[in-house]
Amino acid sequence: MKLVDYELFHVPPRWLFLKLETADGSIGWGEPIVEGRAKTVRTAVDEIMDSYLLGTDPHRIEDHWQAMYRGSFYRGGPVLMSAIAGIDQALWDLKGRAFGAPVYELLGGRSRDKIRVYQWIGGDRVEEIGAEAEQLCDVGYTALKMDAANQMRHLEPPAAVDEVVSRVEHVRETVGHGVDIVVDFRGRISKSLAKRIAPKLEPFGVTFIEEPVLPENLEWLPTLASQTTVPLATGERLYSRWDFKPLFERGGIDVVQPDVSHAGGISEMVRIANMAEAHDVAVAPNCPLGPIALAASLQVSATVPNLLFQDHGFDIYPAPKSAADDYLDDASVFEFTDGYLDLLDGPGLGIEIDEDAVRERSQQNLHWHNQVWRQADGSITEW
């Protein structure tokens, strides 16, 4: 079996799909993407495929991973690791289909029967997040995530801190004490503000604070952890086990959140989860992406023992047709019941892509980029 062809499809709302094909017509799908940098990642995938992978045996996944990573003198970072991630997903999809088994079986088998999931509700306006939180609980979610704040200066007056706390308090009062609440700081809050805000969230039983500081400032996590009982999480913007290594060594972290489309794919996410387990750290995979990425992430979540719960980026509960439905032959594989998804037990990633729909929708001219935020004085701030 040899890889003979590949195609990339940039599709709405902001996803990039990769199709690998072998000489016997077998197909595997992956999702290599950095949100807002689809064209850049596309170029990186082209370079890897054309310079190395075409003509090789797709079943040698570990060897290919090492070659894609170590075969370049300059390595790591969001673009290169996301390119590797999507290719790795597609290779696992191919191999699982060849053996007629879901990827989690090839990874050692399942360690659970279903996967708990959570969804984001925003966090800008109190009246909106309360209604969204109530809606999620009504359809069965037992965990949700909210943003802590929008633009924040390095230091803010007490009123700004109180506003953050009041939003969290409102959501807790709305959903009660039987629901997990994740509060995402998104790196928007400086370490100086984080040490003021985090202790004030303790009365509301927050499950964890996500990205309490920017990934560039992770050396401050142990200090912050010593100042609050709220668990701390990070990892959405870390891209390999080597990025996570100093995080574990320094301590202060309770949950890591690698993204299967950014952190080297299925192969690397399993290794990161295993490192976390050895340091008594839970895993809550990040995945605000499309159906291929979610399917790949669920394969890892099915097998790693230290899973907390799984993020997802499109509607899966009974609701109006979601963006993911446009690309799947059968979207019911993401069957949602009482806060859980069933395991994807079909071969490979466990989903079937509607290739005609992908081709048709990839003809749109997409230019998704995140906003550039500025403070009142015109200076740039974190998005």
C-alpha positions, 0 to 999 in steps of 0.5 A, a space after each residue: 500500500 502506497 500513498 499516491 495522492 492527496 487533496 486539501 479543501 478549505 471549507 466554511 466556516 473556517 476549517 481545512 480538510 485533508 484527504 489522503 488516497 492510496 494506490 488501491 483507492 483507500 481514503 483517509 481524512 484529517 483536519 490540519 488547521 490553525 484558525 485564521 491561518 488556513 492558507 499558511 497551514 495548507 502550504 505546510 501540508 503541501 511541502 510535507 506531502 510533496 517532499 516526503 510522504 507521497 509514495 510511502 507506506 501509510 501504515 508506518 505512522 510512528 516513523 512518518 511522525 518522526 520524519 515529519 517532525 525531526 526531518 526539519 531543522 526548524 520544527 514545532 510551532 502552530 503551523 508545522 505541528 498543525 500540518 503534522 496533526 492533520 496528516 497524522 489523523 488521516 494516516 490513523 483513519 487509513 489504518 483503522 479502515 484497513 483493519 476494520 477497527 476504530 482508531 481507539 482499538 489500535 491505541 489499546 482499546 477503550 477505557 470508558 463506554 462514553 465521553 462527557 462533553 462540554 460546550 462554550 456559552 460566550 461570556 460577554 453579557 450576563 443576560 445572554 450567558 444565563 439564557 445560554 447556560 440554561 439552554 445547555 442544561 435543559 438539553 442535558 449538558 452537565 458541564 459548560 465553559 464561559 469567557 471571563 472577560 473581553 478587553 482587559 488592561 494590565 491592571 483594572 479598578 475593582 469594578 472591572 474585577 467585580 464584573 467578572 465575578 458577577 458573571 460567574 456568580 450569575 451562571 452558577 445561580 442559573 445552573 445550580 451546583 450540579 453542573 461544572 463551570 469552566 471559566 476561560 481567561 483566554 490569556 486576556 488577563 495579566 498575571 497581576 489581575 489573575 491573582 486578584 480574580 482567581 481567589 474571588 471565584 472560589 465560592 462558586 465551585 469553578 471546575 478550572 480556570 483556562 489559560 489564566 495567563 498567556 502561554 508565553 508566561 506559564 512560569 507564573 502558574 505555580 505562583 498563581 496556583 499557590 494563591 487560589 484553590 481553583 484548579 488551573 488549566 492550559 495547553 490549547 496553544 502548546 504544540 508538542 510534548 516538549 512544549 508541555 514538558 516544562 509545564 509538568 516540571 514546574 507544577 501548578 497545573 491541574 488540567 491540560 488541554 491539547 488540541 488534536 489539530 494543533 498538537 501533532 495529531 492523535 499520536 502526539 496527543 496520546 503521548 501528552 496525555 500519558 505524560 499528564 497521567 504520570 504527573 497526576 494531571 487530567 486531560 480535557 482536549 480542546 477542539 473548537 473545530 470541525 467534525 474530522 477534528 472532533 472524531 480524531 479527538 474522541 478516538 483519543 478520549 476513548 482510550 486515555 485514562 485521565 480524561 476529564 471531559 471533551 470540548 467540541 466546537 459545533 452543535 451536537 444536541 438536538 438543534 437546527 442543522 449544524 455546520 458539521 452536518 453539511 460534510 457528513 453522510 450521517 451526523 447521527 454518529 455524534 449522538 448526544 445523550 445526557 451530557 455524553 457522546 457515544 464512542 465512534 465505533 466505525 472503522 478509522 475515525 468513525 465518520 463518513 465524509 460526504 465528499 461531494 458536499 466538501 468539494 462543492 462548499 470548498 469553492 467558496 472564497 473564505 477569509 476568516 481571521 480573528 478580530 484585532 482588538 484595541 484598548 480605548 487609547 488605541 493600543 493592541 490587546 489580546 483577542 
